[in-house]
Amino acid sequence: MKIEVIRDLDGFNALAEQWNHLHQDSASAEPFLRHEYLAAWWQTLGGGEWPRGALYVVTGRQADGSLVGIAPLFFTENKDGLPALMLLGSIEISDYLDFIVPAEKLPEVAAGLLDLLASPQAPEYQGCIETSKPP
């Protein structure tokens, strides 16, 4: 499994078609997990619920390049001011947030995500948080 991190809006938007296709086969095929919903949420960071954030969308792909999992995350400061990885759509606006992955692929995708978070590629608090709004 190849794990990649999408940190910019162009990369995030480029996933839209594959994202929604995977969403159809996801163990949690909730409307709050569709790309267009989470993209709109990201543009306002939950209607301003989060003043700052940095995209950290993790994808898992098979050897042939096919997308098999998405962890739709962003890095921010939680309500206590501590660094946190949060699910896009958190907290007050969206229901039923989850990874976008078929049930049979979940262990493999989750293991890849945990390996990533234990590696030097994990987000760091200093310098990672940036505003999502254009200047």
N, C-alpha and C positions, 0 to 999 in steps of 0.2 A: 504494500500500500504506500502510495506517495502522498505525503501530507504537505500542503502548502498553506501559506497565510496570505490573505488578501487584506491590504492595509489602505488602499486608496479607492476613491469613488468610481474611477474608471474600471478597475478590476472587479469591483462589486457589481456594477451595472452590466459588465460583460457576461456575468454568470446568469442573467435573468432567465433566458430560455432553458438552459440546462437545470437551473434551480427549480423552476416550476415543473419541469418534467420529472425530476427526482421527487418533488413534493407529492406527486400523485401516488407514488409507491411507498411513501414514507410511513413509518409506524404511527406517526402523529400528523396526519394530513389535515391539520386545522387551518382555517383561512388566515389566521394570524401569522402563519409561517410562509405564506406566499411572498415571492420576491417584491412585488409591487407594494404590498402592505409594509414590509420591513424597510424598503427603500424610502417610502414616504415618512415612516417613523424616524428614520435616520436623518433625513433632511431637517427635521426640527428637534432632534434628540428628545423625542417624546413630548412634543409641544412645549419644550423648554424645561422639562423635568430635570434633565441633566445639562448643566451649563457647559460642560466640556466632555469630550470623548475622542477616542481614536479607534477606528475600525480594526477589528482583529478577527476576521471571518476565516475559519479554518476549513479547508476542503480536503477530502480524501478521494484519491483516484486509484483505480486498478492499473495494472501494468499496461493495459491497452489504452489508457487515458480516460476511460469512462468515469464520470463522477458518480461516487457511491455514498458520499456523506458530506454534510455541511454542519459545522458548529457556528451558528450566526452570533458572534460575540463582538463586544467592544470593550475597550479598556477605559476606565474612568476612576473617579473617586466615589466610593459609596456614600451613603447618607451620613456616615460617621467620619468622612474625610479620609478614609483609608483606601489604598489602591485596590481595585477589584476588576475582575473580568465578569461582565454581565451579559446576559442574553439580550440581543437586539429586541426591542419591544418592552423591556423592563421599565417600570414595575407597575405603575398604576393604570396604564392605558390598555394593555393587551392581556388576553387570557391564553392559557394553554401554550406557553412557549416551550420549545424543545429543540433537539437536534433534528435535522432533516436527513433521515437515513432509514432504509428498509430494516425491519426488525432483524433479519438474518445477518446484516452487515454491522449492526450496532456494536458488538464486542470488538470487532477489528477497528472500526473508526474510533471508538472510545479509547482503545489502547494506544492508537496513533496520536490522539490528542494529548493523552497523559504523558506519553514519551516526549512530545513537543514541549509541553509545559515544564518538564523536568530538565530541558536542554538549555543551552545558551541562547536559542532563538526565542525563548519565552519573553513576553513583554516585560520591560523594566519600568518601574515607577518614574524615574527621572527621565525627562525628555520624551516620553511616549505620549503624554496627554496633549492633545492639540484641539483647537476648536474645529468644529465641522462646518461652521458658517464661513462663507467667503468674506474677505476683507472689505 
